[in-house]
Amino acid sequence: MDSGISLRWRRVGFAFLVACSSLALLALMAAVLFVDGIDPLGCAMLVLFALTLPWTTVGFWNAAIGFFLMTFARDPAALVAPFKRRLHNCDPIVSSTALLICIRNEDASRLRRNLEWMLDKLVASGESRGFHLYILSDSDQLERIAQEQQVAAAMAEKFGAALAIAYRRRDNASGFKAGNIRDFCERWGQQHEFAIVLDADSVMTADAMLRLVRAMQAEPQIGILQTLVTGLPSASPFARVFQFGMRLGMRSYTLGAASWQGDCGPYWGHNAILRLAPFIEHCELPLLPEKHPLGTHVLSHDQLEAVLMRRAGYEVRVLPDEEGSWEENPPTLLEFIRRDLRWCQGNMQYFHFLRMPGLLPVSRCQLGLAIAMYLGSPAWLTFMLLGLIRNQPIRADLGLLLLSVTLVMSLAPKLATLVDVLLRSRLRRAYGGPLRLFVSAAMEFVFSMLVGPISAVAVSIFLLGLPFGRQIGWTSQQRDAEGVPIIAAAAKLWPQTVFGIALGACFWQVAPDAWWLWGPFTLGLAAAIPIAVATAHPRFGQLLAAAGICRIPEEAQRDTKPEVTAVMFSPFVSATPAE
């Protein structure tokens, strides 16, 4: 399936589908807006609507192709990643692989728990001598540094005879995570063929890590190989509902994307393996110009490193199966927004690299889509504001049709996987059965409808501040489900609350009969503070877990495979509700 000619035609076909569907939606929007002729505000609204379309149409066709593969292919992952068929669990490990865990002021007990679990399994596999763990710290808090050193010493004492362990802390945390890894490359990179990159919240089975190494040994043309990363069970209701939605959407979306991206696949910065020689030679990130409003060091390093690797002639691939690769998702809405704004700033930096010489067309498209991911939020908000002040008739019937089509297209990745799960008895049981699955999907839909506008306003405000020097920086992340005090929520989310109340009042004046249409949007904004507090409370998350709502397949293994899932459920044991 992945020959050069076949891949080229798949890309052409995918581009044709995206272009045709985007033009059809634009034509439908024009028919809605221009009943009595063309006007300037209507044209502005049409342009803003066009800015929201890339992710809608690309996501829809990725999901449609992914669903087709899941339904009719015996092994969908092998179809889009042909090298998977050539991998065998008995293939010997003959290379040296570095395990890079990048940390910054992280909780030491969580770090030790995750690392011990992974290394225990790696040692038990009998292949640990081919690995070397590097704990790469950018911490600047003395207490955290001391705890990290204690963890490194304890790990070395426990595993030192079976697997080498090194701890290094940089005094100057220049370049963020990418700079941390670059420092490793300059110190120790020549000693290893490969490096598996892990975040502080990453968990991978030994089988998953060994599969990555075997793939790189067997396929010397692959420079980066990314696993499909799924969420761990969480005591936080926010993370629980969010990762359920991500779990539904990721597989169909990634399968569909891999079918046309092929050797220009994604790199998400963790739970992936790098071929070190070309990475060291070709993937050092350039600096942005001095006094650049978005900073000089690249925040979103991963996608840029992927396109640099592809420019050097090496493939970037994804292995789109849900086997042994996890991460922890932000436990609160506030933490989710903070992470999202960091990604937003990093993706906006890609504007500077769109004209980088030598990039493949697909690579430029990927950078453009990464930028469009965040431009859609202010585009939607401005579209609605212009609609409130534009005094022109519209075709309400066509508008309702357009809204319905756009909503279905936006939900397509989740709907595709939902249908696939319902068609397979094993997956239905793993997700808790059809009834729990429907209740969970409905809850996730309401959750997304309420939370989406909150995040969109945060991104829009942040983008407005970027030209004036506003930056998010790189700080440690909160990973525990400890709740959110109402004062903290109010301090961060008062703009959403004020905007939601004002927008709701305007909509009520203009279109009171359409409250069912604009009501959920404005309700999510107006209720942003209580939503943040409620979705952060671990006791609520424990109730959802007890009822099996938003259950993921790993939870079905809790009793049948305790040795595999013990580390995943420690948050349920350690979490304590906020006072």
CORTA-V895135 format. One record per residue. N is the residue number from 1. SS is DSSP state (H for helix, E for strand, - for the rest). Layout:
n:N ss:SS
n:N ss:SS
This chain:
n:1 ss:-
n:2 ss:-
n:3 ss:-
n:4 ss:H
n:5 ss:H
n:6 ss:H
n:7 ss:H
n:8 ss:H
n:9 ss:H
n:10 ss:H
n:11 ss:H
n:12 ss:H
n:13 ss:H
n:14 ss:H
n:15 ss:H
n:16 ss:H
n:17 ss:H
n:18 ss:H
n:19 ss:H
n:20 ss:H
n:21 ss:H
n:22 ss:H
n:23 ss:H
n:24 ss:H
n:25 ss:H
n:26 ss:H
n:27 ss:H
n:28 ss:H
n:29 ss:H
n:30 ss:H
n:31 ss:H
n:32 ss:H
n:33 ss:H
n:34 ss:-
n:35 ss:-
n:36 ss:-
n:37 ss:-
n:38 ss:-
n:39 ss:-
n:40 ss:H
n:41 ss:H
n:42 ss:H
n:43 ss:H
n:44 ss:H
n:45 ss:H
n:46 ss:H
n:47 ss:H
n:48 ss:H
n:49 ss:H
n:50 ss:H
n:51 ss:H
n:52 ss:H
n:53 ss:H
n:54 ss:H
n:55 ss:H
n:56 ss:H
n:57 ss:H
n:58 ss:H
n:59 ss:H
n:60 ss:H
n:61 ss:H
n:62 ss:H
n:63 ss:H
n:64 ss:H
n:65 ss:H
n:66 ss:H
n:67 ss:H
n:68 ss:H
n:69 ss:H
n:70 ss:H
n:71 ss:H
n:72 ss:H
n:73 ss:-
n:74 ss:-
n:75 ss:-
n:76 ss:H
n:77 ss:H
n:78 ss:H
n:79 ss:H
n:80 ss:H
n:81 ss:-
n:82 ss:H
n:83 ss:H
n:84 ss:H
n:85 ss:H
n:86 ss:H
n:87 ss:-
n:88 ss:-
n:89 ss:-
n:90 ss:-
n:91 ss:-
n:92 ss:-
n:93 ss:-
n:94 ss:-
n:95 ss:-
n:96 ss:-
n:97 ss:E
n:98 ss:E
n:99 ss:E
n:100 ss:E
n:101 ss:E
n:102 ss:E
n:103 ss:E
n:104 ss:-
n:105 ss:-
n:106 ss:-
n:107 ss:-
n:108 ss:H
n:109 ss:H
n:110 ss:H
n:111 ss:H
n:112 ss:H
n:113 ss:H
n:114 ss:H
n:115 ss:H
n:116 ss:H
n:117 ss:H
n:118 ss:H
n:119 ss:H
n:120 ss:H
n:121 ss:H
n:122 ss:H
n:123 ss:H
n:124 ss:H
n:125 ss:-
n:126 ss:-
n:127 ss:-
n:128 ss:H
n:129 ss:H
n:130 ss:H
n:131 ss:E
n:132 ss:E
n:133 ss:E
n:134 ss:E
n:135 ss:E
n:136 ss:E
n:137 ss:E
n:138 ss:-
n:139 ss:-
n:140 ss:-
n:141 ss:-
n:142 ss:H
n:143 ss:H
n:144 ss:H
n:145 ss:H
n:146 ss:H
n:147 ss:H
n:148 ss:H
n:149 ss:H
n:150 ss:H
n:151 ss:H
n:152 ss:H
n:153 ss:H
n:154 ss:H
n:155 ss:H
n:156 ss:H
n:157 ss:H
n:158 ss:H
n:159 ss:H
n:160 ss:-
n:161 ss:-
n:162 ss:-
n:163 ss:-
n:164 ss:E
n:165 ss:E
n:166 ss:E
n:167 ss:E
n:168 ss:E
n:169 ss:E
n:170 ss:-
n:171 ss:-
n:172 ss:-
n:173 ss:-
n:174 ss:-
n:175 ss:-
n:176 ss:H
n:177 ss:H
n:178 ss:H
n:179 ss:H
n:180 ss:H
n:181 ss:H
n:182 ss:H
n:183 ss:H
n:184 ss:H
n:185 ss:H
n:186 ss:H
n:187 ss:H
n:188 ss:H
n:189 ss:H
n:190 ss:H
n:191 ss:H
n:192 ss:-
n:193 ss:-
n:194 ss:E
n:195 ss:E
n:196 ss:E
n:197 ss:E
n:198 ss:E
n:199 ss:E
n:200 ss:-
n:201 ss:-
n:202 ss:-
n:203 ss:E
n:204 ss:E
n:205 ss:-
n:206 ss:H
n:207 ss:H
n:208 ss:H
n:209 ss:H
n:210 ss:H
n:211 ss:H
n:212 ss:H
n:213 ss:H
n:214 ss:H
n:215 ss:H
n:216 ss:H
n:217 ss:H
n:218 ss:H
n:219 ss:-
n:220 ss:-
n:221 ss:-
n:222 ss:E
n:223 ss:E
n:224 ss:E
n:225 ss:E
n:226 ss:E
n:227 ss:E
n:228 ss:-
n:229 ss:-
n:230 ss:E
n:231 ss:E
n:232 ss:-
n:233 ss:-
n:234 ss:-
n:235 ss:-
n:236 ss:-
n:237 ss:H
n:238 ss:H
n:239 ss:H
n:240 ss:H
n:241 ss:H
n:242 ss:H
n:243 ss:H
n:244 ss:H
n:245 ss:H
n:246 ss:H
n:247 ss:H
n:248 ss:H
n:249 ss:H
n:250 ss:H
n:251 ss:H
n:252 ss:H
n:253 ss:H
n:254 ss:H
n:255 ss:H
n:256 ss:H
n:257 ss:H
n:258 ss:H
n:259 ss:H
n:260 ss:H
n:261 ss:H
n:262 ss:-
n:263 ss:-
n:264 ss:E
n:265 ss:-
n:266 ss:-
n:267 ss:-
n:268 ss:-
n:269 ss:-
n:270 ss:-
n:271 ss:-
n:272 ss:E
n:273 ss:E
n:274 ss:E
n:275 ss:E
n:276 ss:H
n:277 ss:H
n:278 ss:H
n:279 ss:H
n:280 ss:H
n:281 ss:H
n:282 ss:H
n:283 ss:-
n:284 ss:-
n:285 ss:-
n:286 ss:-
n:287 ss:-
n:288 ss:-
n:289 ss:-
n:290 ss:-
n:291 ss:-
n:292 ss:-
n:293 ss:-
n:294 ss:-
n:295 ss:-
n:296 ss:-
n:297 ss:-
n:298 ss:-
n:299 ss:-
n:300 ss:-
n:301 ss:H
n:302 ss:H
n:303 ss:H
n:304 ss:H
n:305 ss:H
n:306 ss:H
n:307 ss:H
n:308 ss:H
n:309 ss:H
n:310 ss:H
n:311 ss:H
n:312 ss:-
n:313 ss:-
n:314 ss:-
n:315 ss:E
n:316 ss:E
n:317 ss:E
n:318 ss:E
n:319 ss:E
n:320 ss:-
n:321 ss:-
n:322 ss:-
n:323 ss:-
n:324 ss:-
n:325 ss:E
n:326 ss:E
n:327 ss:E
n:328 ss:-
n:329 ss:-
n:330 ss:-
n:331 ss:-
n:332 ss:-
n:333 ss:H
n:334 ss:H
n:335 ss:H
n:336 ss:H
n:337 ss:H
n:338 ss:H
n:339 ss:H
n:340 ss:H
n:341 ss:H
n:342 ss:H
n:343 ss:H
n:344 ss:H
n:345 ss:H
n:346 ss:H
n:347 ss:H
n:348 ss:H
n:349 ss:H
n:350 ss:H
n:351 ss:H
n:352 ss:H
n:353 ss:H
n:354 ss:-
n:355 ss:-
n:356 ss:-
n:357 ss:-
n:358 ss:-
n:359 ss:-
n:360 ss:-
n:361 ss:H
n:362 ss:H
n:363 ss:H
n:364 ss:H
n:365 ss:H
n:366 ss:H
n:367 ss:H
n:368 ss:H
n:369 ss:H
n:370 ss:H
n:371 ss:H
n:372 ss:H
n:373 ss:H
n:374 ss:H
n:375 ss:H
n:376 ss:H
n:377 ss:H
n:378 ss:H
n:379 ss:H
n:380 ss:H
n:381 ss:H
n:382 ss:H
n:383 ss:H
n:384 ss:H
n:385 ss:H
n:386 ss:H
n:387 ss:H
n:388 ss:H
n:389 ss:H
n:390 ss:-
n:391 ss:-
n:392 ss:-
n:393 ss:-
n:394 ss:-
n:395 ss:-
n:396 ss:H
n:397 ss:H
n:398 ss:H
n:399 ss:H
n:400 ss:H
n:401 ss:H
n:402 ss:H
n:403 ss:H
n:404 ss:H
n:405 ss:H
n:406 ss:H
n:407 ss:H
n:408 ss:H
n:409 ss:H
n:410 ss:H
n:411 ss:H
n:412 ss:H
n:413 ss:H
n:414 ss:H
n:415 ss:H
n:416 ss:H
n:417 ss:H
n:418 ss:H
n:419 ss:H
n:420 ss:H
n:421 ss:H
n:422 ss:H
n:423 ss:-
n:424 ss:-
n:425 ss:H
n:426 ss:H
n:427 ss:H
n:428 ss:H
n:429 ss:H
n:430 ss:H
n:431 ss:-
n:432 ss:-
n:433 ss:-
n:434 ss:H
n:435 ss:H
n:436 ss:H
n:437 ss:H
n:438 ss:H
n:439 ss:H
n:440 ss:H
n:441 ss:H
n:442 ss:H
n:443 ss:H
n:444 ss:H
n:445 ss:H
n:446 ss:H
n:447 ss:H
n:448 ss:H
n:449 ss:H
n:450 ss:H
n:451 ss:H
n:452 ss:H
n:453 ss:H
n:454 ss:H
n:455 ss:H
n:456 ss:H
n:457 ss:H
n:458 ss:H
n:459 ss:H
n:460 ss:H
n:461 ss:H
n:462 ss:H
n:463 ss:H
n:464 ss:H
n:465 ss:H
n:466 ss:H
n:467 ss:-
n:468 ss:-
n:469 ss:-
n:470 ss:-
n:471 ss:-
n:472 ss:-
n:473 ss:-
n:474 ss:-
n:475 ss:-
n:476 ss:-
n:477 ss:-
n:478 ss:-
n:479 ss:-
n:480 ss:-
n:481 ss:-
n:482 ss:-
n:483 ss:-
n:484 ss:-
n:485 ss:-
n:486 ss:H
n:487 ss:H
n:488 ss:H
n:489 ss:H
n:490 ss:H
n:491 ss:H
n:492 ss:H
n:493 ss:H
n:494 ss:H
n:495 ss:H
n:496 ss:H
n:497 ss:H
n:498 ss:H
n:499 ss:H
n:500 ss:H
n:501 ss:H
n:502 ss:H
n:503 ss:H
n:504 ss:H
n:505 ss:H
n:506 ss:H
n:507 ss:H
n:508 ss:H
n:509 ss:H
n:510 ss:H
n:511 ss:-
n:512 ss:H
n:513 ss:H
n:514 ss:H
n:515 ss:H
n:516 ss:H
n:517 ss:H
n:518 ss:H
n:519 ss:H
n:520 ss:H
n:521 ss:H
n:522 ss:H
n:523 ss:H
n:524 ss:H
n:525 ss:H
n:526 ss:H
n:527 ss:-
n:528 ss:H
n:529 ss:H
n:530 ss:H
n:531 ss:H
n:532 ss:H
n:533 ss:H
n:534 ss:H
n:535 ss:-
n:536 ss:-
n:537 ss:-
n:538 ss:H
n:539 ss:H
n:540 ss:H
n:541 ss:H
n:542 ss:H
n:543 ss:H
n:544 ss:H
n:545 ss:H
n:546 ss:H
n:547 ss:H
n:548 ss:-
n:549 ss:-
n:550 ss:-
n:551 ss:-
n:552 ss:-
n:553 ss:H
n:554 ss:H
n:555 ss:H
n:556 ss:H
n:557 ss:-
n:558 ss:-
n:559 ss:-
n:560 ss:-
n:561 ss:-
n:562 ss:H
n:563 ss:H
n:564 ss:H
n:565 ss:H
n:566 ss:H
n:567 ss:H
n:568 ss:H
n:569 ss:H
n:570 ss:H
n:571 ss:H
n:572 ss:H
n:573 ss:H
n:574 ss:H
n:575 ss:-
n:576 ss:-
n:577 ss:-
n:578 ss:-
n:579 ss:-
